[in-house]
Amino acid sequence: MKTIKMLAGEIGVTKQAIFQKMKKEPLASGLNNLTTKVGGIVYVYPEGEGMIKEQFHKMQSVFAISHVGDNINANTLNNNVINVIKQQIDRKDRQLDALNLHISIKNKQIENLHKQIEELSRALVTSQEQTKTAQNLHANNIQRETLEKLTANRKELKKRNLWKKES
């Protein structure tokens, strides 16, 4: 990570020029999560450095193109453009690597979630089976108790009827 001051020195501009660029698009939205502030000093992550340098190199290339007739060699201009394009490609490669890493992490998370879903589904099926068994047992107990009460009531009625006949 580099500070804004370090970047300004490398690019050959002021810190204020960099801060002004950072306030405007595409840097304003592009630098989200690529900078951090520690103790009042703004640090830029390598991906953000590339984006900032790219914006200033574009300006320098445009300036160089407008002054080709003024002391600038066409080969030097071509080399500058090629270098800017190489830096952009390198930055895109780093971004792709970071995205591939994130995708890999997300795929592992999805795989783990699928495993958890399978485990929970098996647990749910087991729980449903246990609940059904418990309900059947409970229904059998209620049925048995009801039959026992009916049998006891019949016996009681028979006893009463026997007493009534004898008296």
C-alpha positions in Angstrom: 0.0 0.0 0.0 1.1 3.5 -0.8 0.1 6.9 0.5 -1.3 9.6 -1.7 1.9 11.5 -1.2 4.0 8.6 -2.5 1.7 8.2 -5.5 1.9 11.9 -6.3 5.7 11.8 -6.3 5.7 8.7 -8.6 3.3 10.3 -11.0 4.7 13.8 -10.8 1.6 15.6 -9.6 0.4 17.1 -6.3 -1.5 15.3 -3.6 -4.4 17.7 -4.3 -4.5 16.7 -8.0 -4.9 13.1 -6.9 -7.6 13.9 -4.4 -9.4 16.0 -7.1 -9.3 13.0 -9.5 -10.5 10.7 -6.7 -13.6 12.8 -6.2 -14.6 12.4 -9.9 -15.7 9.3 -11.9 -14.5 6.8 -12.7 -12.3 6.9 -9.6 -15.0 8.0 -7.2 -16.9 4.7 -7.5 -13.9 2.6 -8.7 -11.8 3.1 -5.5 -14.5 1.8 -3.1 -12.8 -0.5 -0.7 -9.4 0.2 -2.3 -8.3 2.9 0.1 -8.1 3.1 3.8 -7.4 6.0 6.2 -5.1 5.4 9.2 -4.2 8.3 11.5 -5.3 10.9 8.9 -3.2 9.4 6.2 -4.9 7.9 3.1 -3.4 4.6 1.9 -4.2 3.1 -1.4 -4.2 -0.7 -2.2 -2.2 -1.8 -5.2 -5.4 -2.2 -7.4 -6.3 1.4 -6.5 -2.8 2.6 -7.3 -3.1 1.2 -10.8 -6.4 2.9 -11.3 -5.1 6.3 -10.2 -1.9 6.0 -12.3 -4.0 4.9 -15.3 -6.1 8.1 -15.0 -3.0 10.3 -15.0 -1.3 8.4 -17.7 -4.4 8.8 -19.9 -4.1 12.6 -19.3 -0.4 12.5 -20.2 -1.0 10.4 -23.3 -3.7 12.9 -24.5 -1.3 15.8 -23.8 1.5 14.0 -25.7 -0.7 13.2 -28.7 -1.8 16.9 -28.9 1.9 17.9 -29.0 3.4 15.2 -31.3 4.7 17.9 -33.6 6.3 19.6 -30.6 9.5 17.7 -29.8 7.9 14.3 -29.0 9.1 11.3 -30.9 6.2 9.1 -32.3 8.1 6.0 -31.1 8.2 7.4 -27.6 4.5 8.1 -27.8 3.8 4.6 -29.0 5.9 3.2 -26.2 4.0 5.3 -23.6 0.7 4.1 -24.9 1.9 0.5 -24.9 3.1 0.9 -21.3 -0.2 2.3 -20.3 -2.1 -0.5 -21.9 0.3 -3.1 -20.3 -0.4 -1.5 -16.9 -4.2 -1.6 -17.5 -3.9 -5.3 -18.5 -1.8 -6.1 -15.4 -4.4 -4.4 -13.3 -7.2 -6.3 -14.9 -5.3 -9.5 -14.4 -5.0 -8.8 -10.7 -8.7 -7.9 -10.5 -9.5 -11.2 -12.3 -7.3 -13.1 -9.9 -9.0 -11.5 -7.0 -12.5 -12.3 -8.5 -11.5 -15.9 -9.1 -10.4 -16.2 -5.5 -13.7 -14.7 -4.3 -15.6 -17.1 -6.6 -13.6 -20.1 -5.3 -14.4 -19.0 -1.7 -18.1 -18.6 -2.6 -18.2 -22.0 -4.3 -16.7 -23.6 -1.1 -19.3 -21.8 1.0 -22.1 -23.0 -1.3 -20.8 -26.5 -1.1 -20.8 -26.4 2.7 -24.3 -25.0 2.7 -25.5 -27.8 0.4 -23.9 -30.3 2.9 -25.7 -28.6 5.8 -29.0 -28.7 3.9 -28.5 -32.4 3.2 -27.8 -33.0 6.9 -30.8 -31.0 8.0 -33.0 -32.7 5.5 -31.9 -36.1 6.9 -32.5 -34.9 10.5 -35.9 -33.6 9.5 -36.9 -36.9 8.0 -35.7 -38.7 11.1 -37.5 -36.3 13.3 -40.7 -36.7 11.2 -40.4 -40.5 11.5 -39.9 -40.3 15.3 -42.9 -37.9 15.6 -45.1 -40.3 13.6 -44.0 -43.2 15.8 -44.6 -41.2 18.9 -48.0 -40.2 17.7 -48.9 -43.8 16.9 -47.7 -44.9 20.3 -49.8 -42.1 21.9 -52.8 -43.1 19.9 -52.4 -46.7 20.9 -52.1 -45.7 24.6 -55.2 -43.6 24.3 -57.1 -46.4 22.6 -55.9 -48.9 25.2 -56.9 -46.6 28.1 -60.3 -46.0 26.4 -60.9 -49.8 26.0 -59.8 -50.3 29.6 -62.3 -47.6 30.8 -65.1 -49.1 28.7 -64.4 -52.6 30.0 -64.3 -51.3 33.6 -67.6 -49.4 32.9 -69.2 -52.6 31.5 -68.1 -54.6 34.5 -69.5 -51.9 36.8 -72.8 -51.9 35.0 -73.0 -55.6 35.2 -72.4 -55.5 38.9 -75.1 -52.9 39.4 -77.5 -54.9 37.3 -76.8 -58.0 39.2 -77.5 -56.2 42.5 -80.7 -54.8 41.2 -81.9 -58.3 40.1 -81.2 -59.8 43.5 -83.0 -57.1 45.5 
